[in-house]
Amino acid sequence: MTSPDESPLLSVERLSKSFPGVRALSDVSVTLGRGEVLALIGENGAGKSTLMKILAGVQTPDTGTIAVDGNPVAITHVKEAMDLGIALIHQELNLADNLDVGANIFLGREPRRMGLIDDAQIRRESARYLDQVGLRVDPSTLVRELTIGRQQLVEIAKALSMQARVLIMDEPTSSLSQAETETLFDVVKQLRRDGVSIIYISHRLREVIELADRVVVLRDGENAGELQRDEINHSAMVSLMVGRDVSQFYARSQHDLGDTVLQVDGLVVPENPKHAISFSLAAGEIVGVAGLVGAGRTEMLQCLFGVHKPLAGSIRVDGKQVDLSSPVDAINAGLALVPEDRKQQGVIIDMSVRHNTSLAGLYRNRRPGGFIDDAREDADTEHSIQALNIKTPGPDQVVRYLSGGNQQKVVIGKWLTLGPKVLLLDEPTRGIDVGAKEEIYRLMEKLAADSMAVLFVSSELDEIIGMSDRVLVMHEGNLTGELDRSELTEESIMRLATGQTTHATSSI
């Protein structure tokens, strides 16, 4: 990290950038020290991506200056950024998965011998950079054979091979398992010790607390504040991001629960045939499902929604046994599922808000002859936009161009048009900013207050603890315990998530 008498490695002064109808950045200033991990945070639309693209040479600023080692520079394309030692590691990895690891690391910069690519040098040099990021794989391994986490380490090794002094990491853990995330953290800390500077962008504030030497917050394209290492905590970051007090971030209130609306007895999920799952869910109750990656949480929700047929067990909705052999069966029984991957399974990304909102109810709302009921579609869409506060220019806006949080609200709104009895949510706030998270939490509370039963999976322990009336904890396909709200702590959840059982299991 930069000492008081040391000039920054990278400095940005009064940078501004506008697009038609949008001012993305307004007089933004940022400095980055040598060997510093600087976290850049803010809600979607705060200007983080625009700033990073400017630094990486993807876009050019309208006004402002950039200096490296105290010298003004003009970065007009990606190669100039790379020549200055600035590398952007995109959230969507930029590797050729049909090539091997070594070929990816030196793609476009292959060393040659007598006019031919020197494969031996590529393997030798690649092994050195792979060792630097702690990745023990043969450089001749095809990239497609690696996990996403290992592919990300290949991206970092590629950047280091270009002598990168500044690594910009954009949501680097969004697709990683817990083990892969911990490996990445180790690599970030080692790179810092090696003198590499890192700009770390993440919505996961727990990661920021663990890694960052300093935090810069952007809001609405402007500097909103800065936190030194001893000032970094969840409340301080969120307050700067949203510009208001967030003491009531998790909007829970006491209300009476209704009758049991979902009863699951002895459910055996195909992916985990050795374990039977039993639990119940009351009207007006929010129940969280916790566990490590691979615990079987998503598979359980998919089984409840009829995506996969259970091997055994019974499911009752409002006391009536139902056969959920397909999602249509589940919908007819009053269940709805908001999936983990909204872009692949939740919305049709290139269709409008209107057409996505009406998808789930097309059959129910059809007119005689099978025609779409345009008036009903318009009414449902307008109600959804208003009720969920979907920020869109209008109902005909293509969903692709909405923020992640607004895309998620479109997915939820699609199902709420059917008035489900049970709402299943799989990682409902993944990849969305803190302001949108708060809106999702308030919506969950409102739905529960209106007597809907909510069962949600989350890998964020703060979210599980903050929003749940009860928590079911899973480990390797088994339900290892149940915790009441008064028992919820990170320690109690992780104990069960790692396979330790308690007496509470017998009460499930």
C-alpha positions as CSV (number, residue, x, y, z in Angstrom):
1,M,0.0,0.0,0.0
2,T,1.2,3.5,-0.8
3,S,3.1,5.2,2.1
4,P,2.6,9.0,2.7
5,D,5.8,9.9,0.9
6,E,5.3,7.5,-2.1
7,S,3.5,8.6,-5.2
8,P,0.6,6.5,-6.4
9,L,1.2,3.9,-9.1
10,L,-2.0,5.0,-10.8
11,S,-4.1,8.1,-10.4
12,V,-7.3,9.3,-12.0
13,E,-8.3,13.0,-11.8
14,R,-11.7,14.5,-12.5
15,L,-12.6,11.8,-15.1
16,S,-16.0,12.3,-16.8
17,K,-17.8,10.2,-19.4
18,S,-21.2,10.6,-21.0
19,F,-23.3,8.4,-23.3
20,P,-26.5,9.6,-25.2
21,G,-28.9,10.6,-22.4
22,V,-26.6,9.2,-19.6
23,R,-23.8,10.8,-17.6
24,A,-21.9,7.7,-16.5
25,L,-19.0,9.5,-14.7
26,S,-18.7,13.0,-13.4
27,D,-15.4,14.3,-12.1
28,V,-14.3,11.0,-10.6
29,S,-10.9,10.8,-8.9
30,V,-9.2,7.6,-7.7
31,T,-5.6,6.7,-6.7
32,L,-4.0,3.3,-6.5
33,G,-0.9,2.5,-4.5
34,R,1.8,0.0,-5.2
35,G,1.0,-3.4,-3.8
36,E,-2.5,-2.1,-2.7
37,V,-5.8,-3.9,-2.9
38,L,-8.3,-1.2,-3.6
39,A,-12.0,-2.2,-3.5
40,L,-14.3,-0.2,-5.8
41,I,-17.9,-0.6,-4.8
42,G,-21.3,1.0,-5.7
43,E,-24.7,0.1,-6.8
44,N,-25.4,-1.0,-10.4
45,G,-25.2,2.1,-12.6
46,A,-22.7,3.8,-10.2
47,G,-20.1,4.0,-12.9
48,K,-17.7,1.2,-11.8
49,S,-17.7,-0.6,-15.1
50,T,-17.3,2.6,-17.1
51,L,-14.3,3.6,-15.1
52,M,-12.7,0.2,-15.4
53,K,-13.3,0.1,-19.2
54,I,-11.6,3.5,-19.5
55,L,-8.6,2.3,-17.5
56,A,-8.4,-0.9,-19.6
57,G,-8.6,1.1,-22.9
58,V,-12.0,-0.2,-23.9
59,Q,-13.5,3.2,-23.8
60,T,-12.0,6.7,-23.7
61,P,-13.0,9.5,-21.3
62,D,-14.5,12.8,-22.3
63,T,-12.5,14.8,-19.8
64,G,-10.0,14.2,-17.0
65,T,-6.5,12.8,-16.7
66,I,-4.9,9.5,-16.0
67,A,-1.3,9.1,-14.7
68,V,0.9,6.1,-14.3
69,D,4.0,6.4,-12.1
70,G,3.2,10.1,-11.9
71,N,3.4,10.6,-15.7
72,P,0.2,11.6,-17.7
73,V,-0.9,8.9,-20.2
74,A,-3.5,8.6,-22.9
75,I,-5.1,5.2,-23.0
76,T,-7.0,4.9,-26.3
77,H,-7.1,1.2,-26.8
78,V,-6.5,-2.1,-24.9
79,K,-2.9,-2.6,-26.1
80,E,-1.9,0.8,-24.7
81,A,-3.3,-0.3,-21.3
82,M,-1.5,-3.6,-21.5
83,D,1.8,-1.8,-22.4
84,L,1.3,0.3,-19.3
85,G,0.8,-2.9,-17.2
86,I,-3.0,-2.5,-16.7
87,A,-5.0,-5.7,-17.3
88,L,-8.8,-6.2,-16.9
89,I,-10.0,-9.6,-15.9
90,H,-13.6,-9.7,-17.0
91,Q,-16.5,-11.3,-15.1
92,E,-17.1,-13.2,-18.3
93,L,-13.8,-15.0,-18.8
94,N,-12.0,-14.3,-22.1
95,L,-10.3,-17.6,-22.8
96,A,-10.3,-19.9,-25.9
97,D,-11.5,-23.1,-24.3
98,N,-10.5,-25.2,-27.3
99,L,-6.8,-24.3,-26.7
100,D,-4.5,-25.5,-23.9
101,V,-3.5,-23.4,-20.9
102,G,-0.1,-22.4,-22.3
103,A,-1.5,-21.4,-25.6
104,N,-4.1,-19.2,-23.9
105,I,-1.5,-17.5,-21.7
106,F,0.6,-16.5,-24.7
107,L,-2.2,-16.1,-27.2
108,G,-1.2,-13.5,-29.8
109,R,2.3,-13.2,-28.2
110,E,3.7,-16.6,-29.0
111,P,7.5,-16.9,-28.8
112,R,9.0,-18.2,-32.0
113,R,12.0,-20.2,-33.0
114,M,13.1,-20.4,-36.6
115,G,9.7,-18.9,-37.6
116,L,7.7,-21.5,-35.8
117,I,5.9,-21.3,-32.4
118,D,8.2,-22.4,-29.7
119,D,6.0,-24.8,-27.7
120,A,8.7,-25.7,-25.3
121,Q,9.3,-22.1,-24.3
122,I,5.5,-21.6,-23.9
123,R,5.3,-24.6,-21.6
124,R,8.3,-23.5,-19.6
125,E,7.2,-19.9,-19.2
126,S,3.6,-20.8,-18.6
127,A,4.6,-23.1,-15.7
128,R,6.4,-20.2,-14.1
129,Y,3.3,-18.0,-14.1
130,L,1.0,-20.8,-13.2
131,D,3.2,-21.4,-10.2
132,Q,2.9,-17.8,-9.3
133,V,-0.9,-18.0,-9.0
134,G,-0.7,-21.4,-7.2
135,L,-2.3,-23.4,-10.1
136,R,-0.8,-26.9,-10.4
137,V,-1.8,-27.9,-13.9
138,D,0.1,-29.0,-16.9
139,P,0.3,-26.1,-19.5
140,S,-0.8,-28.6,-22.1
141,T,-4.2,-29.1,-20.4
142,L,-7.2,-28.0,-22.4
143,V,-8.9,-25.0,-20.8
144,R,-12.3,-26.6,-21.2
145,E,-11.2,-29.3,-18.8
146,L,-10.7,-26.8,-16.0
147,T,-13.3,-25.5,-13.5
148,I,-14.3,-21.9,-13.7
149,G,-12.2,-21.1,-10.7
150,R,-9.1,-22.6,-12.3
151,Q,-9.8,-20.8,-15.6
152,Q,-9.9,-17.6,-13.7
153,L,-6.4,-18.3,-12.3
154,V,-5.3,-18.9,-15.9
155,E,-6.6,-15.4,-16.8
156,I,-4.5,-14.0,-13.9
157,A,-1.4,-15.9,-15.0
158,K,-2.0,-14.5,-18.5
159,A,-2.1,-11.0,-17.2
160,L,1.1,-11.6,-15.2
161,S,2.8,-12.9,-18.3
162,M,2.2,-9.5,-19.8
163,Q,4.0,-7.9,-16.8
164,A,0.8,-6.5,-15.5
165,R,1.3,-4.2,-12.5
166,V,-2.4,-3.4,-12.1
167,L,-5.0,-6.1,-12.1
168,I,-8.6,-5.1,-12.3
169,M,-10.9,-7.9,-11.1
170,D,-14.6,-7.5,-11.9
171,E,-16.8,-9.7,-9.6
172,P,-14.2,-12.4,-9.6
173,T,-16.0,-14.8,-7.3
174,S,-19.5,-14.6,-8.9
175,S,-19.2,-18.2,-10.4
176,L,-16.8,-19.8,-7.9
177,S,-17.3,-22.4,-5.2
178,Q,-16.3,-21.6,-1.7
179,A,-13.0,-23.6,-2.1
180,E,-12.2,-21.8,-5.3
181,T,-13.0,-18.4,-3.7
182,E,-10.6,-19.1,-0.8
183,T,-7.9,-20.1,-3.4
184,L,-8.5,-16.8,-5.2
185,F,-8.2,-14.9,-1.9
186,D,-4.8,-16.5,-1.3
187,V,-3.7,-15.5,-4.7
188,V,-4.8,-11.9,-4.3
189,K,-2.9,-11.7,-1.0
190,Q,0.2,-13.2,-2.5
191,L,0.1,-10.8,-5.5
192,R,-0.2,-7.9,-3.0
193,R,2.9,-9.2,-1.2
194,D,4.7,-9.4,-4.7
195,G,3.9,-5.8,-5.3
196,V,1.1,-6.2,-7.8
197,S,-1.7,-3.6,-7.3
198,I,-5.3,-4.8,-7.6
199,I,-8.6,-3.0,-8.1
200,Y,-11.3,-5.4,-6.8
201,I,-14.9,-4.9,-7.8
202,S,-17.5,-6.9,-5.9
203,H,-21.1,-6.7,-4.5
204,R,-20.0,-9.2,-1.8
205,L,-19.0,-6.9,1.0
206,R,-17.7,-9.7,3.2
207,E,-15.0,-10.2,0.5
208,V,-14.2,-6.5,0.6
209,I,-13.8,-6.5,4.3
210,E,-11.4,-9.5,4.1
211,L,-9.2,-8.2,1.2
212,A,-9.3,-4.5,0.8
213,D,-6.6,-2.1,2.1
214,R,-8.9,0.8,1.1
215,V,-12.4,1.2,-0.3
216,V,-13.6,3.8,-2.9
217,V,-17.3,4.2,-3.3
218,L,-19.1,5.5,-6.4
219,R,-22.7,6.6,-6.4
220,D,-24.5,7.9,-9.5
221,G,-21.3,8.4,-11.4
222,E,-19.6,10.4,-8.7
223,N,-17.2,9.9,-5.8
224,A,-19.4,9.1,-2.7
225,G,-16.6,8.5,-0.2
226,E,-13.6,6.6,0.8
227,L,-12.8,4.2,3.7
228,Q,-9.3,3.4,5.1
229,R,-8.6,-0.2,6.3
230,D,-9.6,0.5,9.9
231,E,-12.9,2.1,8.8
232,I,-14.1,-0.7,6.5
233,N,-17.2,-2.4,7.8
234,H,-20.6,-3.5,6.3
235,S,-22.6,-0.6,7.6
236,A,-20.2,2.1,6.5
237,M,-19.9,0.7,3.0
238,V,-23.6,0.3,2.5
239,S,-24.3,3.8,3.9
240,L,-22.0,5.4,1.4
241,M,-23.3,3.3,-1.5
242,V,-27.0,4.1,-1.0
243,G,-26.6,7.5,0.7
244,R,-28.8,6.7,3.7
245,D,-28.9,4.9,7.0
246,V,-29.2,1.1,6.5
247,S,-29.8,0.0,10.1
248,Q,-33.0,-1.6,8.9
249,F,-31.4,-3.3,5.9
250,Y,-33.2,-6.6,6.6
251,A,-36.8,-5.5,6.9
252,R,-38.4,-8.1,9.2
253,S,-41.3,-7.6,11.5
254,Q,-43.3,-9.9,13.7
255,H,-46.5,-11.3,12.3
256,D,-48.6,-14.4,13.0
257,L,-48.0,-17.5,10.9
258,G,-50.9,-19.3,9.2
259,D,-51.5,-23.0,8.6
260,T,-49.0,-25.3,7.1
261,V,-49.0,-24.7,3.4
262,L,-46.2,-27.0,2.3
263,Q,-45.4,-30.4,3.9
264,V,-42.5,-32.5,2.6
265,D,-42.0,-36.0,3.9
266,G,-39.2,-38.3,3.0
267,L,-38.3,-36.6,-0.2
268,V,-35.5,-38.3,-2.0
269,V,-33.8,-36.2,-4.6
270,P,-32.2,-38.1,-7.6
271,E,-28.8,-36.4,-7.1
272,N,-28.7,-37.6,-3.4
273,P,-30.5,-40.9,-3.2
274,K,-29.1,-41.9,0.2
275,H,-30.9,-39.1,2.1
276,A,-34.6,-38.4,2.7
277,I,-35.6,-34.8,3.4
278,S,-38.6,-33.8,5.5
279,F,-39.8,-30.3,6.5
280,S,-42.8,-28.0,6.6
281,L,-43.5,-24.4,5.7
282,A,-46.3,-22.2,7.1
283,A,-48.2,-19.4,5.4
284,G,-46.5,-16.1,6.1
285,E,-43.2,-17.8,7.0
286,I,-39.8,-17.1,5.4
287,V,-37.5,-20.1,5.7
288,G,-33.9,-20.0,4.6
289,V,-31.9,-23.0,3.3
290,A,-28.2,-22.8,4.0
291,G,-25.3,-25.0,3.1
292,L,-22.0,-25.0,1.2
293,V,-21.8,-25.3,-2.5
294,G,-22.7,-28.8,-3.5
295,A,-25.0,-29.4,-0.5
296,G,-28.0,-30.2,-2.7
297,R,-30.0,-27.0,-2.0
298,T,-30.7,-26.2,-5.7
299,E,-31.5,-29.8,-6.5
300,M,-34.1,-29.9,-3.7
301,L,-35.8,-26.8,-5.0
302,Q,-35.8,-28.1,-8.5
303,C,-37.4,-31.4,-7.3
304,L,-40.1,-29.4,-5.4
305,F,-40.8,-27.5,-8.7
306,G,-41.1,-30.7,-10.8
307,V,-37.9,-30.1,-12.8
308,H,-36.7,-33.5,-11.5
309,K,-39.0,-36.2,-10.3
310,P,-38.2,-37.4,-6.7
311,L,-37.3,-41.0,-6.2
312,A,-39.5,-41.3,-3.1
313,G,-41.5,-39.2,-0.6
314,S,-44.6,-37.1,-0.5
315,I,-45.4,-33.5,-1.0
316,R,-48.6,-31.8,0.4
317,V,-49.8,-28.3,-0.5
318,D,-52.6,-27.1,1.8
319,G,-52.9,-30.6,3.2
320,K,-53.5,-32.2,-0.2
321,Q,-51.0,-34.6,-1.6
322,V,-49.7,-33.5,-5.0
323,D,-47.7,-35.3,-7.7
324,L,-45.1,-32.8,-9.0
325,S,-43.9,-34.6,-12.1
326,S,-43.3,-31.4,-14.1
327,P,-43.2,-27.7,-13.5
328,V,-46.7,-27.4,-14.9
329,D,-47.8,-29.7,-12.0
330,A,-46.0,-27.5,-9.5
331,I,-47.5,-24.3,-11.0
332,N,-51.0,-25.8,-10.8
333,A,-50.4,-26.7,-7.2
334,G,-49.4,-23.1,-6.3
335,L,-45.6,-23.2,-6.4
336,A,-43.3,-20.9,-8.2
337,L,-39.5,-21.0,-8.6
338,V,-37.1,-18.1,-9.2
339,P,-34.0,-19.9,-10.4
340,E,-30.4,-19.3,-9.5
341,D,-29.4,-18.4,-13.1
342,R,-31.8,-15.7,-14.1
343,K,-30.3,-15.1,-17.6
344,Q,-30.4,-18.7,-18.6
345,Q,-33.5,-19.9,-16.8
346,G,-35.4,-16.9,-15.4
347,V,-36.0,-14.6,-18.3
348,I,-35.7,-14.6,-22.1
349,I,-33.1,-11.9,-22.2
350,D,-33.9,-10.5,-25.6
351,M,-37.6,-10.2,-25.0
352,S,-39.3,-7.2,-23.5
353,V,-40.4,-6.7,-19.9
354,R,-44.0,-7.1,-21.0
355,H,-43.5,-10.4,-22.7
356,N,-41.4,-11.8,-19.9
357,T,-43.9,-10.7,-17.3
358,S,-46.7,-12.5,-19.1
359,L,-44.9,-15.7,-19.9
360,A,-46.0,-17.7,-16.8
361,G,-49.6,-16.8,-17.3
362,L,-50.0,-17.2,-21.1
363,Y,-52.1,-20.4,-20.8
364,R,-54.2,-19.1,-17.9
365,N,-54.8,-15.7,-19.5
366,R,-55.5,-16.9,-23.1
367,R,-58.5,-15.7,-25.0
368,P,-60.9,-18.0,-26.9
369,G,-59.1,-19.6,-29.7
370,G,-55.8,-19.5,-27.8
371,F,-55.0,-15.9,-28.5
372,I,-53.0,-13.7,-26.1
373,D,-55.1,-11.5,-23.9
374,D,-53.3,-8.2,-24.7
375,A,-55.3,-6.2,-22.1
376,R,-54.5,-8.6,-19.3
377,E,-50.9,-8.7,-20.4
378,D,-50.7,-4.9,-20.2
379,A,-52.4,-4.8,-16.8
380,D,-50.2,-7.5,-15.3
381,T,-47.0,-5.8,-16.6
382,E,-48.0,-2.3,-15.4
383,H,-48.9,-3.7,-12.0
384,S,-45.6,-5.6,-11.8
385,I,-43.6,-2.5,-12.7
386,Q,-45.3,-0.4,-10.1
387,A,-45.5,-3.0,-7.3
388,L,-41.9,-4.2,-7.6
389,N,-40.5,-0.7,-8.6
390,I,-38.9,-2.1,-11.7
391,K,-36.7,0.7,-13.2
392,T,-37.4,0.5,-16.9
393,P,-38.1,3.2,-19.6
394,G,-41.3,1.3,-20.3
395,P,-42.9,-2.2,-20.6
396,D,-41.4,-2.7,-24.1
397,Q,-37.8,-2.3,-22.9
398,V,-35.7,-5.4,-23.7
399,V,-34.7,-7.1,-20.5
400,R,-31.1,-7.4,-21.5
401,Y,-30.6,-3.7,-21.0
402,L,-31.9,-3.6,-17.4
403,S,-29.6,-3.9,-14.4
404,G,-29.3,-7.3,-12.7
405,G,-31.5,-6.2,-9.9
406,N,-34.3,-5.1,-12.2
407,Q,-33.9,-8.3,-14.3
408,Q,-34.4,-10.2,-11.1
409,K,-37.6,-8.3,-10.2
410,V,-38.9,-9.1,-13.7
411,V,-38.4,-12.8,-12.9
412,I,-40.2,-12.5,-9.6
413,G,-43.0,-10.4,-11.1
414,K,-43.6,-13.0,-13.7
415,W,-44.4,-15.6,-11.0
416,L,-46.3,-13.2,-8.8
417,T,-48.9,-12.6,-11.6
418,L,-50.0,-16.2,-10.8
419,G,-50.5,-15.6,-7.1
420,P,-48.5,-18.6,-5.8
421,K,-49.0,-20.1,-2.4
422,V,-45.3,-21.0,-2.1
423,L,-42.4,-18.9,-3.6
424,L,-39.2,-20.8,-4.0
425,L,-36.1,-18.5,-4.4
426,D,-32.7,-19.8,-5.4
427,E,-30.0,-17.2,-4.6
428,P,-32.4,-14.3,-5.0
429,T,-29.8,-11.5,-4.7
430,R,-26.9,-13.1,-6.5
431,G,-25.1,-10.5,-8.7
432,I,-27.2,-7.5,-7.8
433,D,-26.2,-4.3,-6.0
434,V,-27.0,-3.5,-2.4
435,G,-29.9,-1.2,-3.1
436,A,-31.6,-3.8,-5.2
437,K,-30.9,-6.4,-2.5
438,E,-32.8,-4.2,0.0
439,E,-35.7,-4.0,-2.3
440,I,-35.8,-7.8,-2.7
441,Y,-35.7,-8.2,1.1
442,R,-38.6,-5.8,1.5
443,L,-40.6,-7.6,-1.2
444,M,-40.0,-10.9,0.6
445,E,-41.2,-9.4,3.9
446,K,-44.3,-8.0,2.2
447,L,-45.2,-11.3,0.5
448,A,-44.8,-13.1,3.9
449,A,-47.0,-10.4,5.5
450,D,-49.6,-11.2,2.9
451,S,-49.5,-14.9,3.9
452,M,-47.3,-16.2,1.1
453,A,-44.8,-18.9,2.2
454,V,-41.2,-18.2,1.1
455,L,-38.5,-20.8,0.9
456,F,-35.1,-19.3,-0.2
457,V,-31.6,-20.6,-0.8
458,S,-28.7,-18.3,-0.1
459,S,-25.0,-18.6,0.2
460,E,-24.8,-15.3,2.0
461,L,-24.9,-16.0,5.8
462,D,-25.9,-12.4,6.6
463,E,-28.9,-12.7,4.3
464,I,-29.9,-16.1,5.8
465,I,-29.6,-14.8,9.3
466,G,-31.3,-11.4,8.6
467,M,-34.3,-12.7,6.6
468,S,-35.2,-16.1,8.0
469,D,-37.8,-17.1,10.6
470,R,-36.2,-20.6,10.5
471,V,-33.2,-22.0,8.7
472,L,-32.8,-25.5,7.2
473,V,-29.2,-26.5,6.9
474,M,-28.0,-29.0,4.3
475,H,-24.7,-31.0,3.9
476,E,-24.0,-33.3,1.0
477,G,-27.7,-33.8,0.2
478,N,-28.7,-34.4,3.8
479,L,-30.8,-32.1,6.0
480,T,-28.5,-31.9,9.0
481,G,-30.5,-29.5,11.2
482,E,-33.0,-26.8,11.7
483,L,-32.5,-23.6,13.6
484,D,-35.0,-21.1,15.0
485,R,-34.4,-17.4,14.6
486,S,-33.2,-17.2,18.2
487,E,-30.5,-19.8,17.4
488,L,-29.2,-18.2,14.2
489,T,-25.4,-17.4,14.3
490,E,-22.8,-18.0,11.6
491,E,-21.2,-20.5,13.9
492,S,-24.4,-22.6,14.4
493,I,-25.1,-22.6,10.7
494,M,-21.6,-23.5,9.6
495,R,-21.4,-26.3,12.2
496,L,-24.4,-27.9,10.5
497,A,-23.2,-27.0,7.0
498,T,-20.0,-29.0,7.5
499,G,-21.9,-32.1,8.5
500,Q,-22.2,-31.9,12.3
501,T,-25.7,-32.8,13.4
502,T,-27.6,-31.6,16.5
503,H,-30.6,-32.7,18.4
504,A,-32.6,-30.3,16.2
505,T,-32.5,-32.7,13.4
506,S,-35.2,-34.9,15.0
507,S,-37.7,-32.1,15.0
508,I,-37.6,-31.5,11.2
